[in-house]
Amino acid sequence: MNRRDNIRDILIILIVLWASNSFGQQDPLFTQYAYNKLAFNPAYAGSAGRFSLDLITRIQWVGIKGAPRTVSFNAHTPLRNPKIGIGLNAYRDELGPTIDYGMMAAFAYRILFPSTTLCFGVQAGFKYMDINQGLLDPRDQGDLLLTGQLTNKAVPDVDFGMYYYGNRFYAGLSARHLLENQILVSGTVPGDKTSFTRLRRNFYAIAGGAIPVNVNLDFIPSILVKYLPETRLQADFNASFLINNLLTLGAAYRTDQALAMMIQVNIGKGFAIGYSYDIWFNILKSYNSGSHEIRIGYEFDIFHKDRMLTPRYF
């Protein structure tokens, strides 16, 4: 193993430790967050006005062994009662030897105003963490913390959110992991429980808008702020342009010192495909070749009563 590989291994260890004790990757990270709001705000359920499906896959820090790989699936829809929205969010988040699974069912109650809607939402489900011991190479073979009393445990999880939107703007607040449960992984002797990680409460604020430039061009800025007590804020700033209601081009900046470029194409009949590429300017910049993210979205009107008289921007 050469010096570069040693440095990479050290960085991965630091990343895993950071992720288990701070905001980090406790919640999956997405550059195309504007199309994945249900993942962090249950009040968004049903706000698209149609049955919406979104699949996002993210490969982060390409070139670093054990770097995060995430798959997220969302489905949500309004019901015949326009005041109710429901949804489902499921994901798989891999980081080094750890694999984090989650599935949450969302319910949103919507207060309808003449041109805007105020939503309150809650989602409940479970989180489950597993460890691929085949990827572990302990210094001391037979370490009981790694090989003994391994406990894979699903724990309940609850989120709450508020979301307010109109045809050309939106804003939302949400809190995740309200129960702050611990996931227990290993113990050295029967009855001994060593906590590997704890679900810490995360807070999100999001806002965005669509500003017409001319009949064929709209400017779409947005911001997502993430906060975990006792750590610093993280913010994503996005600036995109929608051209002819078909092509979206944009760029984003993350305060973790990352710049992203994005493109989305509306194929027609409810289909959309998006791609983003992140370039990192922090300590990891010399050891990875960026991050890739692909999104596939599909929408359809299950009630055959399309009320979307103008384009939906969010």
Secondary structure by P-SEA (a helix, b strand, c coil): ccaaaaaaaaaaaaaaaaaaccccccccccccccccccccccccccccccbbbbbbbbbccccccccbbbbbbbbccccccccbbbbcccbbbbcccbbbbbbbbbbbbbbbcccbbbbbbccccbbbbbbccccccccccccccccccccbbbbbbbbbbccccccccccccccccccbbbbbcccccccbbbbcccccbbbbbbbcbbbbccccbbbbbbbbbbbcccbbbbbbbbbbbbccccbbbbccccccbbbbbbccccccccbbbbbbbbbbcccccccccbbbbbbbbbbbcccccccccccccc
